């Protein structure tokens, strides 16, 4: 069996109040890819699965894909951080918080993905190149670290659905709640807090329907 881990981020734009990083570990890649293809074929859906894109058909596809995925040998871990708190306590610019928390999430979950291939969504820019270089140096025990074009990869697209679903619920998008209910029991959520960076561990929790984002 092949193990792959797909990392995705949401809320990295300057206006977002939070940043979300998802770590999606697949322990049997071949079996899951075949299962996702079967769901796609059932709906005759060949387009990219992307959380930001919605329609009646897409909602059915996303619901069935996530329901199928959650039955497989996977681990899902999500970091949620409030940007104002992060800027105040870390002294970093908002524009670099995405990379900071991506690196933190990768390091925190090393026990889940060690020995497999770690994928990040392909994004242009020197900042991304610098992040890849830092991760390559710090992750000497990982099998490989690569960028991948999410347009061509079902597992990265599922990672986008997971990350976008959590981000949507956290920021008050009730349309995402149906999908969140599908994944909630399988997702370990860590709400980053500066005073507890060393002590905190991921915990399973379901945000209440009226919660918009961590304070």
C-alpha positions as CSV (number, residue, x, y, z in Angstrom):
1,X,0.0,0.0,0.0
2,X,1.1,3.5,-0.8
3,X,0.8,6.3,1.8
4,X,0.3,9.9,0.7
5,X,-0.4,13.1,2.7
6,X,-2.0,16.1,1.2
7,X,-1.8,19.6,2.8
8,X,-4.1,22.4,2.0
9,X,-4.8,25.9,3.3
10,X,-7.8,28.2,3.5
11,X,-8.0,31.8,4.6
12,X,-4.6,32.9,3.5
13,X,-5.9,36.0,1.8
14,X,-5.5,39.2,3.9
15,X,-9.2,39.8,4.5
16,X,-9.9,36.4,6.2
17,X,-10.2,36.4,10.0
18,X,-8.7,32.9,10.3
19,X,-6.3,30.5,8.6
20,X,-7.1,26.8,8.3
21,X,-4.6,24.1,7.4
22,X,-5.7,20.6,6.7
23,X,-3.5,17.5,6.8
24,X,-5.1,14.6,4.9
25,X,-3.3,11.3,5.3
26,X,-4.3,8.4,3.0
27,X,-2.8,5.1,4.0
28,X,-4.0,3.1,1.0
29,X,-3.9,5.4,-2.0
30,X,-4.8,2.9,-4.7
31,X,-8.0,1.7,-3.0
32,X,-9.2,5.3,-2.3
33,X,-8.5,6.6,-5.7
34,X,-10.5,3.8,-7.2
35,X,-13.4,4.5,-4.8
36,X,-13.4,8.2,-5.7
37,X,-13.5,7.3,-9.4
38,X,-16.5,5.1,-8.8
39,X,-18.4,8.0,-7.2
40,X,-17.4,10.3,-10.0
41,X,-18.6,7.7,-12.6
42,X,-21.9,7.3,-10.8
43,X,-22.5,11.0,-11.1
44,X,-20.9,11.4,-14.6
45,X,-18.8,14.1,-13.0
46,X,-15.4,14.8,-14.5
47,X,-14.7,18.3,-13.3
48,X,-12.4,19.5,-10.6
49,X,-13.8,19.2,-7.0
50,X,-13.3,22.5,-5.4
51,X,-14.9,23.8,-2.2
52,X,-15.4,27.3,-3.5
53,X,-17.4,26.0,-6.5
54,X,-21.0,24.9,-5.7
55,X,-24.1,23.7,-7.6
56,X,-26.8,21.1,-7.0
57,X,-24.7,18.5,-8.8
58,X,-21.5,19.4,-7.1
59,X,-23.2,19.2,-3.6
60,X,-24.3,15.7,-4.4
61,X,-20.9,14.7,-5.7
62,X,-19.1,16.3,-2.7
63,X,-21.4,14.7,-0.2
64,X,-21.0,11.2,-1.8
65,X,-17.2,11.6,-2.2
66,X,-16.7,12.7,1.4
67,X,-19.0,9.9,2.7
68,X,-16.9,7.4,0.8
69,X,-13.6,8.8,1.8
70,X,-14.4,8.8,5.5
71,X,-14.9,5.0,5.3
72,X,-11.3,4.4,4.3
73,X,-8.0,4.1,6.1
74,X,-7.3,7.8,6.6
75,X,-6.3,10.4,9.2
76,X,-7.5,14.0,9.0
77,X,-6.0,16.8,11.2
78,X,-6.9,20.4,11.0
79,X,-5.3,23.5,12.5
80,X,-7.4,26.6,13.0
81,X,-5.7,29.9,14.0
82,X,-7.2,33.4,14.6
83,X,-5.1,35.9,12.6
84,X,-5.4,38.8,14.9
85,X,-4.2,36.7,17.8
86,X,-1.3,35.3,15.7
87,X,-0.2,38.7,14.5
88,X,-0.2,40.1,18.0
89,X,1.7,37.2,19.6
90,X,4.0,36.2,16.8
91,X,4.8,39.6,15.3
92,X,4.4,38.3,11.8
93,X,2.7,40.0,8.8
94,X,-0.7,38.6,7.9
95,X,0.6,37.7,4.4
96,X,3.0,35.1,5.8
97,X,0.7,33.4,8.3
98,X,-0.4,30.8,5.8
99,X,3.1,29.5,5.4
100,X,3.9,29.8,9.1
101,X,0.9,27.6,10.1
102,X,1.4,25.2,7.2
103,X,4.9,24.5,8.5
104,X,3.6,24.2,12.0
105,X,0.9,21.8,11.0
106,X,3.3,19.6,9.0
107,X,5.7,19.4,12.0
108,X,2.9,18.7,14.4
109,X,1.6,15.7,12.4
110,X,4.9,14.1,11.5
111,X,3.9,10.9,13.4
112,X,0.9,10.5,11.0
113,X,2.6,10.8,7.7
114,X,6.2,9.8,8.3
115,X,7.4,7.3,5.7
116,X,5.1,8.4,2.9
117,X,4.9,11.2,0.3
118,X,3.9,14.7,1.4
119,X,2.2,16.8,-1.2
120,X,1.5,20.6,-1.1
121,X,-0.8,22.3,-3.6
122,X,1.2,23.9,-6.3
123,X,1.4,27.6,-5.9
124,X,3.7,30.1,-7.6
125,X,5.9,32.6,-5.8
126,X,9.2,32.9,-3.9
127,X,7.4,32.5,-0.6
128,X,6.2,29.0,-1.6
129,X,9.7,28.1,-2.8
130,X,11.1,29.2,0.6
131,X,8.5,27.1,2.4
132,X,9.4,24.1,0.4
133,X,13.1,24.6,1.1
134,X,12.5,24.9,4.9
135,X,10.3,21.8,4.9
136,X,12.8,19.8,2.9
137,X,15.5,20.6,5.4
138,X,13.3,20.0,8.5
139,X,11.7,16.8,7.3
140,X,14.6,14.5,6.8
141,X,12.6,11.4,7.6
142,X,9.8,11.9,5.1
143,X,9.9,9.8,2.0
144,X,9.4,12.7,-0.3
145,X,8.1,16.3,-0.4
146,X,6.5,17.5,-3.6
147,X,4.1,20.1,-5.1
148,X,1.2,18.8,-7.1
149,X,-1.4,20.5,-9.4
150,X,-4.7,20.1,-7.6
151,X,-6.5,20.3,-10.9
152,X,-5.2,16.9,-11.8
153,X,-5.3,15.1,-8.5
154,X,-8.4,13.7,-6.8
155,X,-6.8,13.4,-3.4
156,X,-5.6,17.0,-3.4
157,X,-9.1,18.0,-4.4
158,X,-10.6,16.0,-1.4
159,X,-8.1,17.8,0.8
160,X,-9.5,21.1,-0.6
161,X,-13.0,20.0,0.2
162,X,-12.1,19.1,3.8
163,X,-10.2,22.3,4.4
164,X,-12.8,24.5,2.7
165,X,-15.6,22.8,4.6
166,X,-14.0,23.5,8.0
167,X,-13.2,27.0,7.0
168,X,-16.7,27.6,5.8
169,X,-18.3,26.4,9.0
170,X,-15.8,28.4,11.1
171,X,-16.7,31.6,9.3
172,X,-20.5,31.1,9.4
173,X,-21.2,29.5,6.0
174,X,-24.2,27.3,6.9
175,X,-24.1,25.7,3.4
176,X,-20.9,23.9,4.5
177,X,-22.5,22.3,7.6
178,X,-24.0,19.4,5.7
179,X,-20.6,18.4,4.5
180,X,-19.0,19.1,7.9
181,X,-21.4,16.7,9.6
182,X,-20.1,14.0,7.3
183,X,-16.4,14.5,8.2
184,X,-16.7,15.8,11.8
185,X,-16.2,12.4,13.6
186,X,-13.1,11.7,11.6
187,X,-11.4,15.1,12.0
188,X,-9.0,16.1,14.8
189,X,-9.1,19.8,15.3
190,X,-6.4,21.9,16.9
191,X,-7.3,25.5,17.7
192,X,-4.0,27.2,17.9
193,X,-3.4,29.4,21.0
194,X,0.0,31.1,21.7
195,X,0.0,30.4,25.4
196,X,-0.4,26.7,24.8
197,X,1.8,26.1,21.8
198,X,3.7,23.2,23.4
199,X,0.9,21.7,25.5
200,X,-2.0,21.6,23.1
201,X,-2.8,18.5,21.2
202,X,-5.4,17.9,18.5
203,X,-8.9,17.2,19.8
204,X,-12.1,16.0,18.0
205,X,-14.8,18.7,18.2
206,X,-17.8,19.9,16.3
207,X,-18.2,23.7,16.1
208,X,-21.7,24.7,17.3
209,X,-23.9,26.0,14.5
210,X,-23.7,29.6,15.7
211,X,-20.0,29.7,16.2
212,X,-18.3,31.8,13.5
213,X,-14.6,31.7,14.4
214,X,-12.4,31.3,17.4
215,X,-11.9,34.4,19.4
